Amino acid sequence: IMKVFAEAVFSYLKLLLQEKLRIY
C-alpha cells in the first residue's frame, strides 16, 4: 500500500513541477 501511495505522491509532484515550468 505504501508503494502505491508513494507513486501517487510522486506523480502529483511531477504535475506540480510541470505547472510551475509552464508559468515561467
N, C-alpha and C positions, 0 to 999 in steps of 0.2 A: 504494500500500500504506500509506503514512504517513497518508493522509487517513482511511482506514478505521480504522486504529489509533487516531487522534485521536478519531474519532467514538465508538469503543468506550469509550475512557477518559472522554470527556465524559458519556456515558450512565451509566457506572459512578459517576462523581462525583455525578450528579443523584440516583441511587438512594441514595447515602450521605447526601446532604442531606435527602432525604425521610425516611430513618430517623431522623436527628437531630431533625428537626422533629417527628416523631411522638412522640419521647421527651418533649419539653417540653410 
